[in-house]
């Protein structure tokens, strides 16, 4: 039987993978993917705890996180396209050009 601990371990593992992805990636697109993994792991945790407590607040927070993730992707992909058109790369080391 799957318990709350299993879901929280899955959520923790996804969070660690996302943080590791954010720390190790040099590509902006992969950085956005790692951010999505982190947001998904938090959603899994909220839904699991909400289900365990018999409350719908966890699911409401998960829907809110999905909306935040969707807006982050919409804005981020637009910025990525503009950056790629200008510099023909998505390498994070090239962002040092933007220092002012």
C-alpha positions as CSV (number, residue, x, y, z in Angstrom):
1,X,0.0,0.0,0.0
2,X,1.3,3.5,-0.9
3,X,1.4,5.8,2.1
4,X,2.0,9.5,2.6
5,X,5.7,8.8,3.2
6,X,6.1,7.3,-0.3
7,X,4.6,10.4,-1.9
8,X,6.8,12.7,0.2
9,X,9.9,10.7,-0.7
10,X,9.0,11.0,-4.4
11,X,8.4,14.7,-3.9
12,X,11.8,15.1,-2.2
13,X,13.6,13.1,-4.9
14,X,12.0,15.2,-7.6
15,X,13.0,18.4,-5.7
16,X,16.6,17.2,-5.4
17,X,16.7,16.4,-9.1
18,X,15.4,19.8,-9.9
19,X,17.8,21.6,-7.7
20,X,20.7,19.6,-9.1
21,X,19.5,20.4,-12.6
22,X,19.4,24.1,-11.8
23,X,22.9,24.1,-10.4
24,X,24.5,22.0,-13.2
25,X,23.0,23.3,-16.4
26,X,24.5,25.9,-18.7
27,X,21.6,25.9,-21.1
28,X,18.6,28.2,-20.3
29,X,16.1,25.8,-21.7
30,X,17.3,23.0,-19.3
31,X,17.2,25.6,-16.5
32,X,13.5,26.1,-17.2
33,X,12.9,22.3,-17.2
34,X,14.6,22.0,-13.9
35,X,12.4,24.8,-12.5
36,X,9.3,22.9,-13.7
37,X,10.5,19.7,-12.0
38,X,10.8,21.7,-8.7
39,X,7.3,23.2,-9.1
40,X,5.9,19.7,-9.9
41,X,7.6,18.2,-6.8
42,X,6.0,20.9,-4.6
43,X,2.6,20.2,-6.2
44,X,3.0,16.5,-5.5
45,X,3.8,17.2,-1.9
46,X,0.8,19.6,-1.5
47,X,-1.7,17.1,-3.0
48,X,-0.3,14.2,-0.9
49,X,-0.5,16.1,2.3
50,X,-4.0,17.4,1.4
51,X,-5.2,13.9,0.6
52,X,-3.7,12.6,3.9
53,X,-5.5,15.3,5.9
54,X,-8.7,15.0,4.0
55,X,-8.6,18.7,3.0
56,X,-8.8,20.3,-0.5
57,X,-6.4,23.1,0.3
58,X,-3.4,21.1,-1.0
59,X,-5.1,20.6,-4.3
60,X,-6.0,24.3,-4.5
61,X,-2.3,25.2,-3.9
62,X,-1.3,22.7,-6.6
63,X,-3.6,24.3,-9.1
64,X,-2.2,27.7,-8.2
65,X,1.3,26.3,-8.7
66,X,0.3,25.0,-12.1
67,X,-0.9,28.5,-13.1
68,X,2.4,30.0,-11.9
69,X,4.4,27.4,-13.8
70,X,2.3,28.0,-17.0
71,X,2.9,31.8,-16.7
72,X,6.6,31.2,-16.1
73,X,6.9,29.0,-19.2
74,X,5.0,31.6,-21.3
75,X,7.2,34.5,-20.3
76,X,10.4,32.4,-20.2
77,X,9.9,30.9,-23.7
78,X,9.3,34.3,-25.1
79,X,12.5,35.6,-23.5
80,X,14.4,32.5,-24.7
81,X,13.3,33.1,-28.3
82,X,14.3,36.7,-28.2
83,X,17.7,35.8,-26.7
84,X,18.3,33.1,-29.3
85,X,17.4,35.4,-32.2
86,X,19.9,38.0,-30.9
87,X,22.8,35.8,-29.8
88,X,22.2,32.4,-31.6
89,X,22.9,30.5,-28.4
90,X,21.2,29.6,-25.1
91,X,24.5,29.3,-23.2
92,X,24.3,30.8,-19.7
93,X,27.9,32.0,-19.9
94,X,26.9,34.5,-22.6
95,X,24.6,36.2,-20.1
96,X,27.6,38.0,-18.6
97,X,27.2,40.3,-21.5
98,X,24.1,41.7,-19.8
99,X,26.0,42.9,-16.7
100,X,25.7,46.7,-16.5
